[in-house]
Amino acid sequence: MRIARFTTGDSPRYGILEDGSTDIVVLKGDPLFMPVNATGERVDLDSVRLLSPVIPRSKVVGVGRNYAAHAAEMGNEVPELPLLFLKPNTAVTGPDDPIVVPDYADEVEHEAELAVVVSRMAKNVPADKAADYVLGYTVANDVTARAAQRADVTWTRGKAFDTSCPTGPFLSVGLDVSDLAVRAWVDGELRQDGRTSQMVHTVPELLAYASTIFTLLPGDIILTGTPAGVGPVRPGQRVEVEVEGIGRFGNNVVKR
């Protein structure tokens, strides 16, 4: 099952997109906080504007160097423990919204990733119970101002600017994410083509580890790292990201 957050020009609504259908079954409320209950209305997928499937009430948890080939292409070793960083919820944007490059960012790169959406409060969760805290999965682009990331002691300027975390196009529930393709294109050119099976730390391990550091809240997003092939995106270009079984979406890059 895939959940869409969308608008037809009014307030955001939620709906279910059934396999093989182009109709969205409209829901009565946010499935993160209430049982799935249809209104009886259906809308055509082509008639709506898709939004980010979730806007975290709290945070986005990023994971660095979780694919060995990506760590190698950046000249880094794979850390023994997951390397975590945070993005604020103001970084999250949706399909077809612009990625706005800040004035200080002269070297911006794409990072296609599988993203995990947390379903309920989680603290000190064992890895074998992590699935009980997952609402579903979506696709994210961990847009990075690389020069700022290299220059600073922390990764805040490089990772946390507004629009640096496009997500979409749907939230997939009940998906087996152990071996899915993760891809990125820039102006139609394939740049990244990896698989989630190449992760150093698995989704359950990442959720469990993050929950030992801070409490995860409903709607929090955990990015799971990016495969090799990251590269530059410049104003005027379009970057698209995809995770197999969830979907593909894109954003145009503009300069502030």
C-alpha positions in Angstrom: 0.0 0.0 0.0 1.2 3.5 -0.9 0.0 6.6 0.9 -0.1 10.0 -0.8 -0.2 13.4 0.7 -1.6 15.8 -1.9 -3.5 19.0 -2.7 -6.0 20.0 -5.3 -5.5 23.6 -4.4 -6.9 23.5 -0.9 -5.5 22.1 2.4 -3.3 19.0 2.2 -5.1 15.7 2.3 -4.1 12.1 2.5 -5.1 9.1 0.3 -4.2 5.6 -0.6 -3.0 4.6 -4.0 -3.8 1.0 -4.7 -1.6 -1.2 -6.8 -2.4 -0.8 -10.5 -4.7 2.1 -9.9 -4.5 5.8 -10.9 -7.2 6.8 -8.4 -6.3 8.1 -5.0 -8.8 6.8 -2.3 -9.1 9.9 -0.1 -8.7 9.4 3.7 -10.5 11.3 6.5 -7.3 12.3 8.3 -3.5 11.9 8.7 -2.8 8.1 8.9 0.1 8.8 11.2 -2.3 9.8 14.0 -5.6 8.1 13.2 -6.8 4.7 11.7 -7.0 4.5 7.9 -10.6 5.5 7.1 -11.8 6.4 3.6 -14.2 9.3 2.9 -15.6 7.5 -0.2 -14.1 10.1 -2.5 -11.7 9.2 -5.2 -9.4 11.6 -7.2 -7.3 11.0 -10.2 -3.6 11.0 -9.5 -2.9 13.2 -12.5 -5.2 15.9 -11.2 -3.4 16.4 -7.9 -0.2 18.0 -6.7 1.9 15.5 -4.6 3.4 16.9 -1.5 6.1 15.5 0.8 4.4 12.4 2.4 5.2 13.7 5.9 6.5 16.8 7.5 8.3 15.7 10.7 7.0 17.4 13.8 10.5 17.0 15.2 13.5 16.1 13.0 15.2 14.3 10.2 18.0 11.9 11.2 20.7 11.6 8.6 23.3 8.8 8.3 26.6 9.4 6.8 28.9 6.9 5.0 26.5 3.9 5.3 27.5 2.6 1.9 31.1 1.5 1.6 31.5 2.6 -2.0 30.2 6.1 -1.2 32.6 6.4 1.7 35.4 5.4 -0.6 34.5 7.8 -3.3 34.6 10.6 -0.7 38.0 9.4 0.6 36.7 8.3 3.9 36.7 5.1 6.0 33.4 3.4 7.0 32.8 4.3 10.7 32.3 1.5 13.1 29.1 3.0 14.5 26.5 4.8 12.4 27.5 8.4 11.8 24.4 10.5 12.5 23.5 14.1 11.8 20.3 16.1 12.0 18.3 18.1 9.5 15.4 20.4 10.8 11.9 19.9 9.5 12.3 23.1 7.5 14.7 21.2 5.3 11.8 19.0 4.1 10.2 19.8 0.8 8.1 17.8 -1.8 8.1 16.6 -5.4 8.6 19.4 -7.9 9.3 22.0 -5.2 12.5 23.9 -6.0 15.8 23.1 -4.3 16.9 26.6 -3.3 20.7 26.8 -3.1 21.8 29.2 -0.4 24.2 32.1 -1.2 27.1 30.4 0.6 26.8 27.1 -1.3 28.9 26.9 -4.5 29.2 23.1 -4.6 25.9 21.3 -4.1 25.5 17.5 -4.6 22.6 15.1 -4.8 22.3 12.0 -2.5 19.5 9.6 -3.3 18.3 7.7 -0.2 15.7 5.3 1.2 14.0 7.1 4.1 12.2 5.6 7.0 9.1 7.3 8.7 8.7 6.6 12.4 5.2 5.6 13.5 5.4 6.2 17.3 7.6 7.3 20.1 10.7 5.2 20.2 13.5 5.1 22.9 16.1 2.4 23.4 14.4 0.1 20.9 16.0 -3.3 20.3 16.9 -3.9 16.6 14.6 -7.0 16.5 11.7 -4.8 17.5 12.4 -1.9 15.2 9.8 -2.9 12.6 7.1 -2.2 15.2 8.1 1.5 15.1 8.1 2.0 11.3 5.1 3.5 9.6 6.5 3.1 6.1 9.2 4.2 3.7 9.7 7.0 1.2 12.4 8.4 -1.1 14.7 11.3 -0.1 17.4 13.4 -1.6 19.9 14.4 1.0 21.0 17.6 -0.8 24.4 18.6 0.5 26.5 21.8 0.2 29.7 19.9 0.0 32.2 22.7 0.4 30.5 23.9 3.5 30.4 20.4 4.9 34.1 20.1 4.3 34.9 23.5 5.8 33.0 23.2 9.0 33.6 21.1 12.1 29.9 20.2 12.1 27.8 19.4 9.1 25.0 21.9 9.9 25.6 24.4 7.1 26.2 21.6 4.6 23.2 19.5 5.4 20.5 21.5 7.1 19.6 24.4 4.9 15.9 25.0 3.8 14.8 22.6 0.9 17.8 20.3 1.5 15.6 17.3 2.0 13.1 16.7 -0.8 11.0 13.6 0.0 8.3 11.8 -2.0 6.4 10.8 -4.0 4.6 8.3 -1.7 4.8 6.6 1.6 5.0 2.8 1.1 3.7 0.6 3.9 4.7 -3.0 4.4 7.5 -2.9 1.9 10.5 -5.3 2.1 13.4 -2.8 1.9 16.3 -5.3 2.2 17.3 -5.2 -1.5 15.8 -2.3 -3.5 17.4 -0.2 -6.2 18.3 3.4 -5.2 18.9 5.7 -8.2 19.5 9.4 -9.1 19.5 11.3 -12.4 20.6 14.8 -13.3 18.9 16.2 -16.4 18.1 12.6 -17.4 21.6 11.2 -16.9 21.9 8.3 -14.5 24.3 9.2 -11.7 23.6 6.8 -8.9 22.5 3.2 -9.2 22.9 1.2 -5.9 20.9 -1.2 -3.8 19.8 -1.1 -0.2 21.5 -4.5 0.3 24.8 -2.6 0.1 24.1 -0.7 3.4 26.7 -1.2 6.1 24.0 -0.8 8.8 20.5 -2.1 8.2 17.3 -0.1 8.7 16.6 -1.9 12.1 20.1 -1.3 13.3 19.9 2.4 12.3 16.5 3.0 14.1 17.7 1.1 17.2 21.0 3.0 17.4 19.3 6.4 16.9 16.8 5.7 19.6 19.6 5.2 22.1 20.8 8.8 21.5 17.4 10.7 21.4 13.8 9.9 21.5 12.3 9.4 18.0 8.8 10.9 17.6 5.9 10.0 15.3 6.7 11.4 11.8 10.4 11.6 12.3 12.3 10.6 9.2 15.5 8.5 9.2 17.6 8.8 6.1 19.6 5.6 5.5 22.7 6.8 3.6 23.4 7.1 -0.1 25.1 4.8 -2.6 28.1 5.7 -4.7 27.8 8.2 -7.6 27.0 11.4 -5.8 27.8 14.5 -7.9 27.1 18.1 -8.6 23.7 19.7 -9.3 23.7 23.3 -10.5 21.0 26.0 -10.8 19.0 25.3 -13.9 19.3 21.6 -13.6 16.8 19.0 -12.5 17.6 16.1 -10.2 15.4 13.0 -9.9 15.6 10.3 -7.2 14.0 6.9 -7.0 13.7 3.9 -4.7 12.3 0.7 -6.3 8.8 -0.1 -5.1 8.1 3.4 -3.8 8.5 5.8 -6.8 10.4 8.5 -8.5 10.2 12.3 -8.3 12.3 15.3 -9.2 13.1 18.9 -8.2 14.5 21.8 -10.2 17.6 23.5 -8.7 17.5 27.3 -8.3 19.8 29.9 -6.8 18.5 32.1 -3.9 
